Amino acid sequence: MTKLPKFTLTHNEKKDRWDLTKDGSSRPTASFGTKSEATKGGALEKAVGKDGGSVKIQKVDGQFQEERTYPRTADPKKSRG
């Protein structure tokens, strides 16, 4: 199995938005007005792209809330989620 690209969804305080950034990159792949905009309706899956990826979602305080894998079929079988 190939390694999935890794992304992180973080709150950008300066611009008051949520940025999805590919790990190792300084520029956001996508930006959202609210966290709920990013996590509902397939928005993250669309932003990650057709190759899929693993997205770590942070809380406003920087702690990790959850991790999602797109597409779901690429989720490792032994993961808790």
N, CA, C and O of each residue as an XYZ file, in Angstrom:
324
protein
N       0.846     -1.178      0.000
C       0.000      0.000      0.000
C       0.891      1.242      0.000
O       1.893      1.293      0.714
N       0.525      2.234     -0.798
C       1.289      3.470     -0.874
C       0.981      4.354      0.329
O      -0.086      4.272      0.937
N       1.950      5.196      0.647
C       1.744      6.122      1.752
C       0.835      7.258      1.309
O       1.016      7.832      0.235
N      -0.132      7.571      2.140
C      -1.042      8.669      1.838
C      -0.401     10.001      2.222
O       0.326     10.072      3.213
N      -0.660     11.053      1.450
C      -0.193     12.383      1.843
C      -0.845     12.772      3.170
O      -1.978     12.380      3.450
N      -0.135     13.533      3.970
C      -0.649     13.956      5.276
C      -0.958     15.445      5.249
O      -0.189     16.251      4.725
N      -2.106     15.787      5.828
C      -2.573     17.169      5.898
C      -2.957     17.486      7.343
O      -3.224     16.584      8.137
N      -2.982     18.785      7.671
C      -3.432     19.227      8.983
C      -4.384     20.403      8.809
O      -4.093     21.342      8.068
N      -5.524     20.346      9.495
C      -6.484     21.441      9.500
C      -6.266     22.230     10.788
O      -6.467     21.705     11.883
N      -5.855     23.490     10.657
C      -5.549     24.325     11.820
C      -6.266     25.665     11.728
O      -6.633     26.125     10.647
N      -6.455     26.276     12.892
C      -7.076     27.604     12.943
C      -5.999     28.657     12.715
O      -4.966     28.649     13.385
N      -6.240     29.556     11.777
C      -5.338     30.662     11.484
C      -5.894     31.893     12.188
O      -6.846     32.514     11.715
N      -5.293     32.240     13.321
C      -5.804     33.355     14.125
C      -5.688     34.689     13.403
O      -6.587     35.524     13.493
N      -4.590     34.894     12.688
C      -4.361     36.175     12.004
C      -5.438     36.465     10.962
O      -5.873     37.607     10.815
N      -5.866     35.433     10.243
C      -6.845     35.624      9.177
C      -8.234     35.136      9.557
O      -9.162     35.199      8.749
N      -8.380     34.646     10.793
C      -9.649     34.160     11.327
C     -10.332     33.184     10.364
O     -11.474     33.384      9.949
N      -9.590     32.118     10.023
C     -10.106     31.081      9.144
C      -9.438     29.754      9.500
O      -8.527     29.710     10.326
N      -9.898     28.683      8.875
C      -9.323     27.349      9.060
C      -8.575     26.964      7.803
O      -9.147     26.966      6.713
N      -7.284     26.630      7.945
C      -6.441     26.288      6.805
C      -6.107     24.804      6.789
O      -5.731     24.230      7.810
N      -6.247     24.197      5.632
C      -5.823     22.815      5.406
C      -4.476     22.890      4.701
O      -4.381     23.394      3.582
N      -3.435     22.387      5.360
C      -2.081     22.484      4.832
C      -1.469     21.101      4.715
O      -1.552     20.296      5.643
N      -0.856     20.828      3.579
C      -0.137     19.573      3.399
C       1.117     19.641      4.255
O       1.837     20.639      4.228
N       1.383     18.577      5.017
C       2.542     18.562      5.900
C       3.812     18.819      5.090
O       4.031     18.196      4.051
N       4.642     19.738      5.574
C       5.876     20.108      4.897
C       5.722     21.326      4.007
O       6.713     21.834      3.481
N       4.500     21.804      3.830
C       4.246     22.972      2.993
C       3.898     24.162      3.881
O       3.362     23.994      4.976
N       4.205     25.356      3.406
C       3.870     26.552      4.186
C       2.588     27.214      3.682
O       2.010     28.054      4.372
N       2.141     26.840      2.482
C       0.937     27.431      1.920
C      -0.254     26.486      2.089
O      -0.125     25.278      1.895
N      -1.407     27.040      2.450
C      -2.593     26.201      2.594
C      -3.063     25.614      1.264
O      -3.002     26.270      0.224
N      -3.526     24.384      1.315
C      -4.137     23.734      0.165
C      -5.540     24.289     -0.038
O      -5.990     24.473     -1.168
N      -6.227     24.555      1.076
C      -7.584     25.111      1.046
C      -7.822     25.877      2.343
O      -7.180     25.613      3.359
N      -8.751     26.827      2.294
C      -9.123     27.600      3.478
C     -10.645     27.610      3.604
O     -11.374     27.581      2.612
N     -11.101     27.652      4.858
C     -12.529     27.608      5.153
C     -12.848     28.672      6.194
O     -12.021     28.974      7.054
N     -14.044     29.237      6.115
C     -14.460     30.265      7.063
C     -14.651     29.726      8.465
O     -14.336     30.405      9.442
N     -15.166     28.509      8.572
C     -15.390     27.892      9.880
C     -14.919     26.439      9.841
O     -14.736     25.852      8.774
N     -14.732     25.886     11.019
C     -14.336     24.487     11.112
C     -15.452     23.577     10.595
O     -15.183     22.569      9.942
N     -16.690     23.931     10.885
C     -17.804     23.094     10.434
C     -17.920     23.107      8.909
O     -18.317     22.101      8.322
N     -17.584     24.222      8.254
C     -17.553     24.262      6.784
C     -16.551     23.245      6.244
O     -16.801     22.584      5.236
N     -15.431     23.133      6.920
C     -14.355     22.244      6.475
C     -14.701     20.774      6.685
O     -14.332     19.927      5.872
N     -15.404     20.470      7.765
C     -15.612     19.070      8.142
C     -16.941     18.487      7.679
O     -17.185     17.298      7.885
N     -17.798     19.278      7.067
C     -19.110     18.778      6.638
C     -19.203     18.725      5.117
O     -18.522     19.467      4.409
N     -20.051     17.842      4.638
C     -20.395     17.802      3.234
C     -19.284     17.406      2.273
O     -19.355     17.733      1.088
N     -18.276     16.722      2.745
C     -17.223     16.260      1.850
C     -16.205     17.312      1.463
O     -15.420     17.095      0.541
N     -16.197     18.458      2.151
C     -15.282     19.543      1.801
C     -13.814     19.128      1.957
O     -12.989     19.438      1.097
N     -13.489     18.438      3.039
C     -12.098     18.001      3.238
C     -11.689     16.993      2.174
O     -10.593     17.073      1.619
N     -12.569     16.053      1.897
C     -12.259     15.027      0.900
C     -11.995     15.670     -0.464
O     -11.074     15.271     -1.177
N     -12.798     16.655     -0.815
C     -12.620     17.354     -2.085
C     -11.298     18.133     -2.087
O     -10.587     18.141     -3.091
N     -10.969     18.784     -0.972
C      -9.736     19.572     -0.880
C      -8.492     18.698     -0.924
O      -7.470     19.104     -1.478
N      -8.565     17.500     -0.345
C      -7.427     16.579     -0.333
C      -7.134     16.085     -1.751
O      -5.976     15.875     -2.110
N      -8.171     15.903     -2.544
C      -7.988     15.516     -3.936
C      -8.206     14.037     -4.193
O      -8.463     13.260     -3.274
N      -8.100     13.663     -5.460
C      -8.414     12.294     -5.884
C      -7.443     11.259     -5.349
O      -7.795     10.085     -5.231
N      -6.217     11.678     -5.020
C      -5.230     10.735     -4.487
C      -5.468     10.412     -3.020
O      -4.871      9.481     -2.479
N      -6.348     11.187     -2.372
C      -6.662     10.945     -0.972
C      -5.594     11.451     -0.038
O      -4.630     12.092     -0.458
N      -5.776     11.157      1.243
C      -4.818     11.585      2.243
C      -5.349     11.403      3.642
O      -6.505     11.034      3.854
N      -4.487     11.668      4.579
C      -4.811     11.588      5.996
C      -4.854     13.012      6.541
O      -3.904     13.775      6.368
N      -5.961     13.372      7.204
C      -6.139     14.732      7.714
C      -6.236     14.717      9.232
O      -7.126     14.082      9.797
N      -5.318     15.418      9.889
C      -5.398     15.618     11.341
C      -6.120     16.931     11.567
O      -5.755     17.962     11.002
N      -7.148     16.882     12.400
C      -7.969     18.057     12.676
C      -7.640     18.548     14.083
O      -7.751     17.805     15.059
N      -7.230     19.820     14.167
C      -6.882     20.407     15.454
C      -8.044     21.212     16.024
O      -8.940     21.647     15.301
N      -8.005     21.396     17.326
C      -8.927     22.297     18.001
C      -8.317     23.698     17.925
O      -7.172     23.850     17.500
N      -9.060     24.707     18.327
C      -8.546     26.082     18.315
C      -7.300     26.198     19.180
O      -6.397     26.970     18.858
N      -7.234     25.432     20.290
C      -6.090     25.513     21.197
C      -4.867     24.743     20.699
O      -3.837     24.727     21.373
N      -4.967     24.102     19.523
C      -3.829     23.396     18.948
C      -3.766     21.911     19.250
O      -2.970     21.194     18.643
N      -4.592     21.429     20.180
C      -4.606     19.994     20.471
C      -5.335     19.269     19.342
O      -6.243     19.821     18.721
N      -4.926     18.021     19.082
C      -5.570     17.257     18.029
C      -6.913     16.731     18.483
O      -7.039     16.182     19.578
N      -7.906     16.900     17.646
C      -9.267     16.450     17.927
C      -9.500     15.070     17.329
O      -9.996     14.174     18.011
N      -9.144     14.891     16.051
C      -9.365     13.618     15.381
C      -8.529     13.545     14.112
O      -7.924     14.527     13.683
N      -8.513     12.348     13.521
C      -7.837     12.144     12.248
C      -8.794     11.421     11.309
O      -9.463     10.467     11.705
N      -8.852     11.883     10.063
C      -9.725     11.272      9.062
C      -8.884     10.849      7.870
O      -7.894     11.498      7.531
N      -9.286      9.753      7.239
C      -8.594      9.243      6.060
C      -9.545      9.274      4.868
O     -10.693      8.840      4.960
N      -9.049      9.791      3.756
C      -9.829      9.843      2.514
C      -9.038      9.148      1.418
O      -7.843      9.416      1.291
N      -9.626      8.283      0.631
C     -10.955      7.702      0.825
C     -10.959      6.753      2.012
O      -9.907      6.287      2.449
N     -12.137      6.471      2.527
C     -12.261      5.609      3.720
C     -11.649      4.231      3.489
O     -11.174      3.602      4.434
N     -11.655      3.760      2.260
C     -11.094      2.435      1.956
C      -9.587      2.398      2.175
O      -9.009      1.316      2.278
N      -8.940      3.560      2.248
C      -7.498      3.615      2.477
C      -7.151      3.644      3.960
O      -5.974      3.645      4.320
N      -8.173      3.669      4.829
C      -7.953      3.698      6.270
C      -7.320      2.382      6.712
O      -7.836      1.311      6.392
N      -6.200      2.452      7.450
C      -5.588      1.206      7.920
C      -6.560      0.410      8.781
O      -7.284      0.990      9.591
N      -6.585     -0.888      8.620
C      -7.537     -1.743      9.337
C      -7.361     -1.704     10.855
O      -8.324     -1.895     11.597
N      -6.138     -1.458     11.314
C      -5.875     -1.524     12.756
C      -6.053     -0.191     13.468
O      -5.785     -0.105     14.667
N      -6.500      0.860     12.764
C      -6.673      2.153     13.418
C      -7.941      2.154     14.273
O      -8.884      1.409     14.003
N      -7.953      3.000     15.309
C      -9.097      3.080     16.205
C     -10.314      3.686     15.526
O     -11.445      3.380     15.904
N     -10.105      4.539     14.534
C     -11.215      5.258     13.902
C     -11.821      4.458     12.857
O     -12.773      4.900     12.214
